[in-house]
Amino acid sequence: MQANEGQAANTGGRELLTFTLGSEEYGIDILKVQEIRGYDAVTTIANSPEFIKGVINLRGIIVPIIDMRIKFHLGNVTYNQLTVVIILNVANRVVGIVVDGVSDVITLTAEQLKPAPEFSSALDTQYITGLGTVDDRMIIVVDIERLMTSRDMDLVEMAAA
């Protein structure tokens, strides 16, 4: 197994941190991940979008916390002992995303990663870079930097204000 992982890295494999939202599994570039924390209370910011739960003070840095279930319109949000916050470093900005749980760190080879299918304009796939398959698991690979710097997130503008 070790030889396969090393071989995957040598052939251009992508290392991803996988996490769950509802019944789906997502993957993001491991190099964007700063740390993983349990979900704690956040300080709510008035007039912020619904998906921005608030901010936390992380060792002197004010970090906006985004609930990915709300952002992706995935139904009821319930927080439990498995709920975690993934602290990311994207576009020179520290942000946190709330997910249902962290699964694994995996390496996907080019053969395991397929392009995202085209859907109608009702489904926004601009942040999905592809679909990965590992054994019988399907992983939705998200371009987390593109998502966090998108205009509808307003995080970059929020940081500059």
N, C-alpha and C positions, 0 to 999 in steps of 0.2 A: 504494500500500500504506500509506504514512504517513497519508493522509487517512482510510482505513478504520479504522486503529487509533485515531486521534483521535476519529473519529465514534463508535466503540465505547465509548470512555471517556465521551463526552458522553451516551450513551444508557444509562448505568448498567452498562457492562461491568465484569467482574471481572478484575483482573490476578492471574494465578496463576503460581507457580513450578512447573514440571512436573518430575517425576523418575520413574525406573523402579525397579520391584521385580520381578525375574523378567521375564516377558514383558508385564507390565501397566504402564501409565503413569498416574501419580497427579498431582493438582494441589492445592496449598495456597495460601492467601492470601499474596501477596508481602509484605504489610505485616507479617506475623509473622516474616519471615526477617531475621536479623541479619547472618549471613555464611555462606559455604560454604567448607569446609576439606577437605583430604585426610584420609583415615582414618589415625590414629596409634594407638599403643598406649594403652590405658586402664588405670587402676588399678581392679582388681576389688574389689567390696564384698561381704563375706561375707553370706550369707542373703538376698541380693536376688533378685527374680524373674529368671527366665532371660533375658527380653527386655532387662533392664537390664545392659548390657555392663560398666558401671563408671562412673568419673568421670574428667574431665580438669580440669586447671587452665588456665583461659583468662584470661590477664592478671589473675590474682588472684581470679577467680570460679570456684568449684567447680561444674562442669556435669555433670549426669547424662547418660549416653549411652544411648539406646534403639535397639536394632536392630529396624527396622520389619519385616524379613522374619520374624523370630521372633515379633514381636507379632501379625502377620497370618497366622501359620502357613503360610508360603509355601515350605516345604521347606528344603533344604540351604543353609547360609550360607557363601559363599566370598567372601573379601576379595581384591581385586586393585587394580591401579593406577587403575581407574575408580571404585572405592568412595569415597564422600564422606560427610562429616558436614555436615548442614544445621543451623546454630545458629539456634534460634528464641527469640523473646521472647514467651512466652504467660503470661497471668495474672500479670504482674510477676515471672516466673521465667524464667531462661535454661536451656534444655535443648537437647540435640543429638540428632538422629535420623540413624541410619546407613541410607543408601540405596545401591542399585546404581550409580546415576549420575544426574546432573542433566541434563535435556533442554533446557529452554527457558523463557522467560517469555512467556506468551500472555495475550491479553485475550479473554474469552468474553462475548458478548452474551447477553441473556435468551433469544434464539431458539436459541442454541447450547447452552444449559444445560437439561437435562431432569431431572425429579425422579428420585430413585433408585427402582428397581423394588422392589416388596414381595416378600420371600422368606420361606420358612418360618422358624420360630424358630431353626433350626439355624445360620442365617447371620446374623451381627450386622451390620446396616446402619445402626445409630444414628449412626455417625460419618461416613457418606457423605451429603453434601448434594445430590449429583446427578451426572449423567453429562454431560460436555461433548463436543461433536464439533467437530473442526477438520480440514477436508479429509477424509481417510480414517482419522483417528486418533480413538480413543475415550479420554477422560481421566476417571478416577474422581476426583471432587472430594471432598476430605476436610476436615471441620471439625477442623483440627488443634488448635485451642484446646479444643474439647469432648473430643477424644481425650486430650490431655495432662492435662486436669484431671479425668478420669473416676476413679471410685473404684478400678478395677482397676489404674490406673497408680500410685496412691499417691505421686505426685510432689509434690503440694502439701503433703501431710502430712509427707513426707520432708524438705522444705525447712524446715518449721516445727520439726522435731525438733532 
